[in-house]
């Protein structure tokens, strides 16, 4: 079973932000329209899915089945996804703090 990996690029994030600013993310555009929040939800969902996949592969290996290469790959993907999510969270918090420190 392959876990889909959602990559967040600066251009994709900027496009999602622009769609939200233009009102496309408010449900007006139907299922094709998605906003920045939807993109973040999908990204976090893929992080959780990668963790579940790593858990399943690890449990299968503990039970005596599975391939060691697949276990290591699944765990590495989960670790990378978690590190990416933490980095994005840290940058969002830093940006918020920078905005709050701006003089009015």
N, C-alpha and C positions, 0 to 999 in steps of 0.2 A: 504494500500500500504506500503510495507516494503522497507526501504532505505538500500541498501547494504552498509556495513561498511567495508572500506578497512583498514586493520591494517598493520602497517609498523613495522616489527620486525628487529632487528639488523642483523639476518641471511639473511633475505630477501633483505635488503639494501646492504649487502656485496655481495650477489649473483648477484644483479643487477649491482653493480659497477664492479664486475669481468667480467660480460658479456660485459659491455661497453668497458672495457680495452682490451678484446679479439676481439673486432670488431663485436660482435653479435648485438649490439644496433644500428648499422649503416644501418639497413635495409637489410643486407645480409642474415639473417636467415628467412625471411618471417614473417608472422603474429605471429608466436609463439615466436619469439625473441623480447624481450622488454628490454629497457635500464633503467637506473636510472631516466632519465628525464621522460620517459613514466610512471614509477611508481609514480613519484611526480605529474604528470598531473592527473593520476587516483585518487590519494589521494586528491588533491585539488578539483577535480570534485565531489568526495563523500562528501566533506565538503559543497560545494555549494548545492548539492542535499539535504543534511540534513537540510540546512537552508530553502530551498524551501518547504520541507516537513513540517517543523515547522511552516512556514508562512501559508501553506494551512490548517493545523490543527487548527491554531489560528483563521484564518478567518472563518472556519466552526463553531468553538465554538462561535465566536462573532455573527454569523448569527442565533444562537439558536440551532444548531445541534452539532453533534460530542460528543465525550466522553472526559470528563475532564482528565481522566487517560492517554488517547492517546495524548492529547495536552501536558501535562506535560512531558511525555516520549519523544515526538518529540522535544520539546524545550530543554530538558536535553541532548539529543543526539547531537543536533546542537551546544549547548554550549560546550560540551566535544570535539566535532570535531574541533571547532574553537580554543579552548585552546590548543589542540594538534598541530594544524597547526602553531599557534603563537610560541609555544615552539620549534618546529622543525626549524622554521625560525630563532629564536634567537640563537639556537645552530649552525646553518649554518653560520650565521653572525659572531658569536664568533670564530668558527673554521677558517674562512677566515681572521679575524683580527689576530689570533694567527700565522697563516702562514705568513702573511705580516710582523709581528714583528720579525720573525726568522732572525738571522744574516746569511749573505751569506758567 
